[in-house]
Amino acid sequence: MRSIIKLIQGACTMNRLGSTVELLAGLRTQLESVLTLGEGAGNMVNIKRLPSPIIESYEWQWEGACMGVDSSVFFSPEAERGMKRHRREESAKAVCATCPVIDRCREHALAVQEPYGVWGGLTESERTEILAGRQAAVG
Ligand code: SF4
């Protein structure tokens, strides 16, 4: 189930399906019903943090340098570890480094707490560190 959610979310929020706002709304509804079935809530997507499915919330993604890049560059296959993972993440970061919307992408990923993939030049663990730091700062 996790990989399905990861695939849907990655394709949806990074426009890798060439999705429309209507598709986003539909996927959001489907995700809500899937997620209410439950599965180890630990690292699951909390769709309540996702922006509303209106075009202004997502249109910046059309300007992303990752448009047309295979999503496997940004999202790890199951059980990917070590140097292979590091190399893939560095490849994704290289794309992000050329991206005109990197700041917007990074803040989006932090705001919705994207659990998977490279967003805004940050890996999952780097975002987790930043979020933990922000949380510690507010006490
Ligand atoms: S910062 Fe990276 S992941 Fe985000 S839109 Fe740009 S290229 Fe894509």
Backbone and ligand atoms as CSV (ligand in chain L), in Angstrom:
chain,resi,resn,atom,element,x,y,z
A,1,MET,N,N,0.830,-1.198,0.000
A,1,MET,CA,C,0.000,0.000,0.000
A,1,MET,C,C,0.869,1.253,0.000
A,2,ARG,N,N,1.968,1.223,0.760
A,2,ARG,CA,C,2.838,2.391,0.826
A,2,ARG,C,C,3.340,2.799,-0.546
A,3,SER,N,N,3.747,1.816,-1.331
A,3,SER,CA,C,4.299,2.168,-2.636
A,3,SER,C,C,3.224,2.749,-3.545
A,4,ILE,N,N,1.980,2.305,-3.382
A,4,ILE,CA,C,0.886,2.863,-4.185
A,4,ILE,C,C,0.691,4.325,-3.816
A,5,ILE,N,N,0.652,4.584,-2.518
A,5,ILE,CA,C,0.465,5.961,-2.060
A,5,ILE,C,C,1.629,6.829,-2.509
A,6,LYS,N,N,2.827,6.276,-2.411
A,6,LYS,CA,C,4.019,7.019,-2.823
A,6,LYS,C,C,3.933,7.369,-4.308
A,7,LEU,N,N,3.538,6.391,-5.095
A,7,LEU,CA,C,3.422,6.605,-6.532
A,7,LEU,C,C,2.366,7.661,-6.843
A,8,ILE,N,N,1.191,7.510,-6.221
A,8,ILE,CA,C,0.111,8.468,-6.484
A,8,ILE,C,C,0.534,9.858,-6.044
A,9,GLN,N,N,1.082,9.934,-4.853
A,9,GLN,CA,C,1.450,11.248,-4.351
A,9,GLN,C,C,2.551,11.876,-5.192
A,10,GLY,N,N,3.553,11.093,-5.526
A,10,GLY,CA,C,4.638,11.629,-6.328
A,10,GLY,C,C,4.147,12.108,-7.677
A,11,ALA,N,N,3.361,11.308,-8.324
A,11,ALA,CA,C,2.847,11.675,-9.637
A,11,ALA,C,C,1.924,12.866,-9.532
A,12,CYS,N,N,1.124,12.872,-8.508
A,12,CYS,CA,C,0.124,13.914,-8.338
A,12,CYS,C,C,0.763,15.256,-8.029
A,13,THR,N,N,1.562,15.292,-6.986
A,13,THR,CA,C,2.062,16.579,-6.533
A,13,THR,C,C,3.223,17.082,-7.353
A,14,MET,N,N,3.864,16.250,-8.132
A,14,MET,CA,C,4.955,16.731,-8.972
A,14,MET,C,C,4.552,16.751,-10.434
A,15,ASN,N,N,3.266,16.612,-10.708
A,15,ASN,CA,C,2.746,16.724,-12.064
A,15,ASN,C,C,3.342,15.710,-13.021
A,16,ARG,N,N,3.830,14.597,-12.517
A,16,ARG,CA,C,4.462,13.651,-13.419
A,16,ARG,C,C,3.448,12.807,-14.163
A,17,LEU,N,N,2.194,12.965,-13.898
A,17,LEU,CA,C,1.150,12.347,-14.711
A,17,LEU,C,C,0.551,13.368,-15.675
A,18,GLY,N,N,1.099,14.561,-15.665
A,18,GLY,CA,C,0.472,15.613,-16.459
A,18,GLY,C,C,-0.927,15.847,-15.934
A,19,SER,N,N,-1.066,15.821,-14.625
A,19,SER,CA,C,-2.389,15.822,-14.015
A,19,SER,C,C,-3.059,17.173,-14.100
A,20,THR,N,N,-4.355,17.133,-13.937
A,20,THR,CA,C,-5.164,18.341,-13.910
A,20,THR,C,C,-5.631,18.571,-12.489
A,21,VAL,N,N,-6.178,19.726,-12.253
A,21,VAL,CA,C,-6.697,20.028,-10.924
A,21,VAL,C,C,-7.809,19.042,-10.566
A,22,GLU,N,N,-8.607,18.662,-11.556
A,22,GLU,CA,C,-9.682,17.710,-11.287
A,22,GLU,C,C,-9.103,16.362,-10.860
A,23,LEU,N,N,-8.033,15.963,-11.499
A,23,LEU,CA,C,-7.391,14.702,-11.117
A,23,LEU,C,C,-6.864,14.792,-9.694
A,24,LEU,N,N,-6.272,15.928,-9.357
A,24,LEU,CA,C,-5.764,16.109,-7.997
A,24,LEU,C,C,-6.891,15.963,-6.982
A,25,ALA,N,N,-8.019,16.569,-7.278
A,25,ALA,CA,C,-9.144,16.482,-6.351
A,25,ALA,C,C,-9.607,15.040,-6.218
A,26,GLY,N,N,-9.667,14.335,-7.351
A,26,GLY,CA,C,-10.090,12.936,-7.316
A,26,GLY,C,C,-9.122,12.059,-6.548
A,27,LEU,N,N,-7.838,12.279,-6.788
A,27,LEU,CA,C,-6.839,11.489,-6.080
A,27,LEU,C,C,-6.871,11.774,-4.591
A,28,ARG,N,N,-7.099,13.035,-4.260
A,28,ARG,CA,C,-7.172,13.396,-2.850
A,28,ARG,C,C,-8.300,12.621,-2.174
A,29,THR,N,N,-9.451,12.560,-2.832
A,29,THR,CA,C,-10.586,11.828,-2.284
A,29,THR,C,C,-10.258,10.343,-2.146
A,30,GLN,N,N,-9.616,9.790,-3.199
A,30,GLN,CA,C,-9.260,8.368,-3.136
A,30,GLN,C,C,-8.246,8.106,-2.026
A,31,LEU,N,N,-7.288,9.005,-1.888
A,31,LEU,CA,C,-6.302,8.841,-0.827
A,31,LEU,C,C,-6.958,8.873,0.543
A,32,GLU,N,N,-7.910,9.773,0.710
A,32,GLU,CA,C,-8.600,9.858,1.998
A,32,GLU,C,C,-9.233,8.525,2.342
A,33,SER,N,N,-9.895,7.906,1.361
A,33,SER,CA,C,-10.553,6.642,1.667
A,33,SER,C,C,-9.551,5.519,1.884
A,34,VAL,N,N,-8.449,5.528,1.122
A,34,VAL,CA,C,-7.427,4.501,1.325
A,34,VAL,C,C,-6.791,4.647,2.694
A,35,LEU,N,N,-6.439,5.886,3.042
A,35,LEU,CA,C,-5.723,6.112,4.292
A,35,LEU,C,C,-6.583,5.840,5.513
A,36,THR,N,N,-7.886,5.984,5.397
A,36,THR,CA,C,-8.721,5.705,6.555
A,36,THR,C,C,-8.783,4.212,6.836
A,37,LEU,N,N,-8.373,3.391,5.861
A,37,LEU,CA,C,-8.314,1.956,6.110
A,37,LEU,C,C,-7.161,1.619,7.035
A,38,GLY,N,N,-6.181,2.507,7.089
A,38,GLY,CA,C,-5.080,2.385,8.043
A,38,GLY,C,C,-4.004,1.424,7.613
A,39,GLU,N,N,-2.797,1.782,7.953
A,39,GLU,CA,C,-1.641,0.930,7.754
A,39,GLU,C,C,-0.509,1.623,8.473
A,40,GLY,N,N,-0.001,1.113,9.538
A,40,GLY,CA,C,1.121,1.674,10.278
A,40,GLY,C,C,1.284,3.163,10.072
A,41,ALA,N,N,0.607,3.960,10.786
A,41,ALA,CA,C,0.522,5.395,10.530
A,41,ALA,C,C,1.842,6.138,10.579
A,42,GLY,N,N,2.919,5.502,11.013
A,42,GLY,CA,C,4.186,6.161,11.235
A,42,GLY,C,C,4.638,7.142,10.171
A,43,ASN,N,N,4.842,6.702,8.949
A,43,ASN,CA,C,5.432,7.559,7.933
A,43,ASN,C,C,4.451,7.831,6.799
A,44,MET,N,N,3.169,7.791,7.135
A,44,MET,CA,C,2.157,7.943,6.101
A,44,MET,C,C,1.965,9.407,5.737
A,45,VAL,N,N,1.431,9.617,4.540
A,45,VAL,CA,C,1.099,10.954,4.091
A,45,VAL,C,C,-0.117,11.435,4.858
A,46,ASN,N,N,-0.013,12.619,5.432
A,46,ASN,CA,C,-1.185,13.219,6.054
A,46,ASN,C,C,-1.756,14.199,5.047
A,47,ILE,N,N,-2.814,13.777,4.368
A,47,ILE,CA,C,-3.323,14.610,3.278
A,47,ILE,C,C,-3.992,15.872,3.774
A,48,LYS,N,N,-4.248,15.962,5.067
A,48,LYS,CA,C,-4.825,17.205,5.603
A,48,LYS,C,C,-3.839,18.364,5.451
A,49,ARG,N,N,-2.548,18.050,5.285
A,49,ARG,CA,C,-1.554,19.102,5.104
A,49,ARG,C,C,-1.404,19.517,3.643
A,50,LEU,N,N,-1.990,18.745,2.731
A,50,LEU,CA,C,-1.864,19.075,1.314
A,50,LEU,C,C,-2.626,20.353,1.007
A,51,PRO,N,N,-2.107,21.144,0.049
A,51,PRO,CA,C,-2.851,22.338,-0.357
A,51,PRO,C,C,-4.184,21.940,-0.972
A,52,SER,N,N,-5.124,22.876,-0.974
A,52,SER,CA,C,-6.414,22.577,-1.577
A,52,SER,C,C,-6.218,22.369,-3.076
A,53,PRO,N,N,-7.096,21.574,-3.695
A,53,PRO,CA,C,-6.909,21.255,-5.116
A,53,PRO,C,C,-7.366,22.375,-6.035
A,54,ILE,N,N,-6.806,23.549,-5.848
A,54,ILE,CA,C,-7.068,24.641,-6.769
A,54,ILE,C,C,-5.780,24.931,-7.517
A,55,ILE,N,N,-5.920,25.425,-8.721
A,55,ILE,CA,C,-4.758,25.508,-9.611
A,55,ILE,C,C,-3.638,26.362,-9.037
A,56,GLU,N,N,-3.978,27.426,-8.297
A,56,GLU,CA,C,-2.938,28.301,-7.741
A,56,GLU,C,C,-2.031,27.547,-6.768
A,57,SER,N,N,-2.558,26.495,-6.151
A,57,SER,CA,C,-1.769,25.748,-5.179
A,57,SER,C,C,-0.715,24.872,-5.830
A,58,TYR,N,N,-0.901,24.584,-7.113
A,58,TYR,CA,C,-0.015,23.622,-7.766
A,58,TYR,C,C,0.669,24.144,-9.021
A,59,GLU,N,N,0.241,25.253,-9.566
A,59,GLU,CA,C,0.729,25.630,-10.890
A,59,GLU,C,C,2.225,25.916,-10.923
A,60,TRP,N,N,2.816,26.294,-9.789
A,60,TRP,CA,C,4.262,26.508,-9.765
A,60,TRP,C,C,5.019,25.259,-10.195
A,61,GLN,N,N,4.422,24.090,-9.980
A,61,GLN,CA,C,5.113,22.847,-10.298
A,61,GLN,C,C,5.345,22.670,-11.796
A,62,TRP,N,N,4.531,23.346,-12.603
A,62,TRP,CA,C,4.726,23.243,-14.050
A,62,TRP,C,C,6.053,23.864,-14.477
A,63,GLU,N,N,6.603,24.721,-13.641
A,63,GLU,CA,C,7.869,25.376,-13.962
A,63,GLU,C,C,9.075,24.593,-13.447
A,64,GLY,N,N,8.814,23.496,-12.764
A,64,GLY,CA,C,9.896,22.722,-12.154
A,64,GLY,C,C,10.838,22.113,-13.187
A,65,ALA,N,N,12.108,22.092,-12.860
A,65,ALA,CA,C,13.111,21.489,-13.740
A,65,ALA,C,C,12.910,19.982,-13.871
A,66,CYS,N,N,12.105,19.404,-12.974
A,66,CYS,CA,C,11.881,17.959,-13.013
A,66,CYS,C,C,10.770,17.559,-13.987
A,67,MET,N,N,10.108,18.532,-14.587
A,67,MET,CA,C,9.072,18.185,-15.547
A,67,MET,C,C,9.695,17.348,-16.664
A,68,GLY,N,N,9.151,16.164,-16.867
A,68,GLY,CA,C,9.668,15.291,-17.918
A,68,GLY,C,C,10.795,14.381,-17.465
A,69,VAL,N,N,11.294,14.605,-16.243
A,69,VAL,CA,C,12.337,13.717,-15.716
A,69,VAL,C,C,11.655,12.512,-15.064
A,70,ASP,N,N,12.186,11.345,-15.285
A,70,ASP,CA,C,11.588,10.129,-14.722
A,70,ASP,C,C,11.508,10.235,-13.200
A,71,SER,N,N,10.348,9.900,-12.640
A,71,SER,CA,C,10.153,10.028,-11.185
A,71,SER,C,C,11.092,9.123,-10.395
A,72,SER,N,N,11.653,8.080,-11.041
A,72,SER,CA,C,12.564,7.192,-10.320
A,72,SER,C,C,13.857,7.911,-9.920
A,73,VAL,N,N,14.116,9.070,-10.518
A,73,VAL,CA,C,15.275,9.866,-10.094
A,73,VAL,C,C,15.003,10.471,-8.718
A,74,PHE,N,N,13.749,10.784,-8.437
A,74,PHE,CA,C,13.393,11.505,-7.209
A,74,PHE,C,C,12.880,10.603,-6.094
A,75,PHE,N,N,12.335,9.444,-6.466
A,75,PHE,CA,C,11.749,8.548,-5.467
A,75,PHE,C,C,12.480,7.209,-5.477
A,76,SER,N,N,12.857,6.760,-4.284
A,76,SER,CA,C,13.639,5.529,-4.202
A,76,SER,C,C,12.760,4.300,-4.387
A,77,PRO,N,N,13.326,3.276,-5.038
A,77,PRO,CA,C,12.635,1.991,-5.049
A,77,PRO,C,C,12.678,1.389,-3.646
A,78,GLU,N,N,11.831,0.403,-3.413
A,78,GLU,CA,C,11.804,-0.258,-2.106
A,78,GLU,C,C,13.203,-0.730,-1.727
A,79,ALA,N,N,13.569,-0.527,-0.485
A,79,ALA,CA,C,14.802,-1.066,0.101
A,79,ALA,C,C,16.088,-0.533,-0.520
A,80,GLU,N,N,16.018,0.582,-1.212
A,80,GLU,CA,C,17.245,1.157,-1.759
A,80,GLU,C,C,18.089,1.720,-0.607
A,81,ARG,N,N,19.368,1.422,-0.619
A,81,ARG,CA,C,20.248,1.838,0.474
A,81,ARG,C,C,21.616,2.258,-0.063
A,82,GLY,N,N,22.440,2.755,0.840
A,82,GLY,CA,C,23.860,2.955,0.591
A,82,GLY,C,C,24.195,3.858,-0.583
A,83,MET,N,N,25.276,3.507,-1.271
A,83,MET,CA,C,25.792,4.345,-2.348
A,83,MET,C,C,24.806,4.493,-3.498
A,84,LYS,N,N,24.049,3.446,-3.762
A,84,LYS,CA,C,23.086,3.526,-4.860
A,84,LYS,C,C,22.058,4.624,-4.566
A,85,ARG,N,N,21.585,4.623,-3.331
A,85,ARG,CA,C,20.609,5.638,-2.926
A,85,ARG,C,C,21.255,7.033,-2.953
A,86,HIS,N,N,22.450,7.112,-2.434
A,86,HIS,CA,C,23.160,8.392,-2.391
A,86,HIS,C,C,23.338,8.960,-3.801
A,87,ARG,N,N,23.744,8.107,-4.731
A,87,ARG,CA,C,23.952,8.565,-6.118
A,87,ARG,C,C,22.637,9.048,-6.734
A,88,ARG,N,N,21.549,8.309,-6.491
A,88,ARG,CA,C,20.265,8.724,-7.053
A,88,ARG,C,C,19.846,10.069,-6.463
A,89,GLU,N,N,20.015,10.208,-5.149
A,89,GLU,CA,C,19.626,11.466,-4.509
A,89,GLU,C,C,20.471,12.635,-5.020
A,90,GLU,N,N,21.748,12.388,-5.262
A,90,GLU,CA,C,22.603,13.452,-5.799
A,90,GLU,C,C,22.170,13.830,-7.214
A,91,SER,N,N,21.723,12.849,-7.980
A,91,SER,CA,C,21.222,13.145,-9.333
A,91,SER,C,C,19.974,14.020,-9.257
A,92,ALA,N,N,19.094,13.682,-8.326
A,92,ALA,CA,C,17.877,14.478,-8.151
A,92,ALA,C,C,18.225,15.893,-7.697
A,93,LYS,N,N,19.149,15.988,-6.764
A,93,LYS,CA,C,19.546,17.311,-6.272
A,93,LYS,C,C,20.170,18.159,-7.383
A,94,ALA,N,N,20.872,17.511,-8.296
A,94,ALA,CA,C,21.469,18.252,-9.418
A,94,ALA,C,C,20.378,18.865,-10.290
A,95,VAL,N,N,19.281,18.141,-10.467
A,95,VAL,CA,C,18.147,18.694,-11.227
A,95,VAL,C,C,17.556,19.870,-10.443
A,96,CYS,N,N,17.346,19.660,-9.160
A,96,CYS,CA,C,16.757,20.713,-8.316
A,96,CYS,C,C,17.613,21.982,-8.321
A,97,ALA,N,N,18.925,21.804,-8.379
A,97,ALA,CA,C,19.831,22.964,-8.322
A,97,ALA,C,C,19.627,23.901,-9.507
A,98,THR,N,N,19.022,23.392,-10.585
A,98,THR,CA,C,18.787,24.232,-11.770
A,98,THR,C,C,17.353,24.748,-11.817
A,99,CYS,N,N,16.595,24.469,-10.774
A,99,CYS,CA,C,15.146,24.687,-10.826
A,99,CYS,C,C,14.754,26.109,-10.414
A,100,PRO,N,N,13.926,26.764,-11.216
A,100,PRO,CA,C,13.528,28.136,-10.873
A,100,PRO,C,C,12.529,28.220,-9.714
A,101,VAL,N,N,11.938,27.077,-9.336
A,101,VAL,CA,C,10.942,27.119,-8.254
A,101,VAL,C,C,11.412,26.323,-7.033
A,102,ILE,N,N,12.725,26.210,-6.869
A,102,ILE,CA,C,13.261,25.380,-5.784
A,102,ILE,C,C,12.788,25.852,-4.406
A,103,ASP,N,N,12.744,27.151,-4.178
A,103,ASP,CA,C,12.337,27.638,-2.852
A,103,ASP,C,C,10.874,27.291,-2.569
A,104,ARG,N,N,10.035,27.479,-3.565
A,104,ARG,CA,C,8.604,27.185,-3.401
A,104,ARG,C,C,8.405,25.683,-3.167
A,105,CYS,N,N,9.149,24.878,-3.928
A,105,CYS,CA,C,9.041,23.424,-3.812
A,105,CYS,C,C,9.474,22.967,-2.418
A,106,ARG,N,N,10.570,23.524,-1.956
A,106,ARG,CA,C,11.100,23.140,-0.638
A,106,ARG,C,C,10.106,23.492,0.464
A,107,GLU,N,N,9.548,24.692,0.392
A,107,GLU,CA,C,8.596,25.085,1.439
A,107,GLU,C,C,7.321,24.251,1.381
A,108,HIS,N,N,6.901,23.919,0.152
A,108,HIS,CA,C,5.737,23.029,0.004
A,108,HIS,C,C,6.009,21.697,0.689
A,109,ALA,N,N,7.175,21.107,0.387
A,109,ALA,CA,C,7.498,19.786,0.939
A,109,ALA,C,C,7.580,19.826,2.457
A,110,LEU,N,N,8.112,20.915,2.979
A,110,LEU,CA,C,8.196,21.033,4.445
A,110,LEU,C,C,6.813,21.273,5.043
A,111,ALA,N,N,6.004,22.088,4.374
A,111,ALA,CA,C,4.681,22.411,4.907
A,111,ALA,C,C,3.773,21.182,4.950
A,112,VAL,N,N,3.818,20.374,3.900
A,112,VAL,CA,C,2.933,19.205,3.869
A,112,VAL,C,C,3.615,17.967,4.441
A,113,GLN,N,N,4.889,18.135,4.800
A,113,GLN,CA,C,5.691,17.040,5.358
A,113,GLN,C,C,5.698,15.839,4.429
A,114,GLU,N,N,6.135,16.113,3.187
A,114,GLU,CA,C,6.261,15.039,2.204
A,114,GLU,C,C,7.157,13.952,2.776
A,115,PRO,N,N,6.678,12.735,2.907
A,115,PRO,CA,C,7.489,11.699,3.542
A,115,PRO,C,C,8.479,11.010,2.608
A,116,TYR,N,N,8.307,11.174,1.303
A,116,TYR,CA,C,9.163,10.427,0.371
A,116,TYR,C,C,9.754,11.337,-0.693
A,117,GLY,N,N,10.937,10.970,-1.144
A,117,GLY,CA,C,11.520,11.600,-2.317
A,117,GLY,C,C,12.325,12.849,-2.044
A,118,VAL,N,N,12.970,13.309,-3.111
A,118,VAL,CA,C,13.728,14.565,-3.062
A,118,VAL,C,C,12.799,15.672,-3.543
A,119,TRP,N,N,12.688,16.694,-2.723
A,119,TRP,CA,C,11.857,17.872,-3.036
A,119,TRP,C,C,12.675,19.109,-2.707
A,120,GLY,N,N,12.692,20.052,-3.594
A,120,GLY,CA,C,13.400,21.298,-3.321
A,120,GLY,C,C,14.857,21.074,-2.969
A,121,GLY,N,N,15.442,20.043,-3.531
A,121,GLY,CA,C,16.851,19.763,-3.270
A,121,GLY,C,C,17.125,19.110,-1.929
A,122,LEU,N,N,16.075,18.695,-1.251
A,122,LEU,CA,C,16.249,18.059,0.066
A,122,LEU,C,C,15.749,16.623,0.045
A,123,THR,N,N,16.511,15.744,0.677
A,123,THR,CA,C,16.075,14.359,0.813
A,123,THR,C,C,15.072,14.245,1.969
A,124,GLU,N,N,14.503,13.069,2.093
A,124,GLU,CA,C,13.561,12.807,3.192
A,124,GLU,C,C,14.204,13.092,4.549
A,125,SER,N,N,15.411,12.573,4.729
A,125,SER,CA,C,16.052,12.731,6.042
A,125,SER,C,C,16.455,14.176,6.295
A,126,GLU,N,N,16.840,14.885,5.250
A,126,GLU,CA,C,17.182,16.305,5.432
A,126,GLU,C,C,15.947,17.114,5.821
A,127,ARG,N,N,14.817,16.797,5.216
A,127,ARG,CA,C,13.580,17.513,5.594
A,127,ARG,C,C,13.186,17.179,7.021
A,128,THR,N,N,13.363,15.921,7.390
A,128,THR,CA,C,13.031,15.519,8.760
A,128,THR,C,C,13.868,16.307,9.764
A,129,GLU,N,N,15.152,16.484,9.449
A,129,GLU,CA,C,16.045,17.258,10.341
A,129,GLU,C,C,15.588,18.702,10.454
A,130,ILE,N,N,15.251,19.299,9.325
A,130,ILE,CA,C,14.813,20.707,9.327
A,130,ILE,C,C,13.540,20.853,10.152
A,131,LEU,N,N,12.601,19.945,9.937
A,131,LEU,CA,C,11.325,20.014,10.667
A,131,LEU,C,C,11.545,19.824,12.168
A,132,ALA,N,N,12.454,18.909,12.522
A,132,ALA,CA,C,12.742,18.692,13.937
A,132,ALA,C,C,13.359,19.945,14.534
A,133,GLY,N,N,14.236,20.604,13.774
A,133,GLY,CA,C,14.850,21.837,14.239
A,133,GLY,C,C,13.827,22.938,14.440
A,134,ARG,N,N,12.878,23.033,13.492
A,134,ARG,CA,C,11.826,24.047,13.616
A,134,ARG,C,C,10.958,23.779,14.834
A,135,GLN,N,N,10.670,22.500,15.033
A,135,GLN,CA,C,9.822,22.126,16.171
A,135,GLN,C,C,10.530,22.422,17.482
A,136,ALA,N,N,11.838,22.114,17.518
A,136,ALA,CA,C,12.605,22.387,18.733
A,136,ALA,C,C,12.670,23.875,19.024
A,137,ALA,N,N,12.732,24.673,17.948
A,137,ALA,CA,C,12.843,26.127,18.115
A,137,ALA,C,C,11.587,26.732,18.746
A,138,VAL,N,N,10.429,26.123,18.439
A,138,VAL,CA,C,9.182,26.654,19.022
A,138,VAL,C,C,8.884,26.020,20.380
A,139,GLY,N,N,9.676,25.042,20.730
A,139,GLY,CA,C,9.529,24.444,22.055
A,139,GLY,C,C,8.598,23.338,22.033
L,1,SF4,S1,S,12.997,21.824,-6.777
L,1,SF4,FE1,FE,13.412,19.796,-7.611
L,1,SF4,S2,S,11.629,18.523,-7.094
L,1,SF4,FE2,FE,11.053,20.682,-6.804
L,1,SF4,S3,S,10.071,21.299,-8.716
L,1,SF4,FE3,FE,12.237,21.845,-8.859
L,1,SF4,S4,S,13.263,20.110,-9.821
L,1,SF4,FE4,FE,11.241,19.409,-9.132
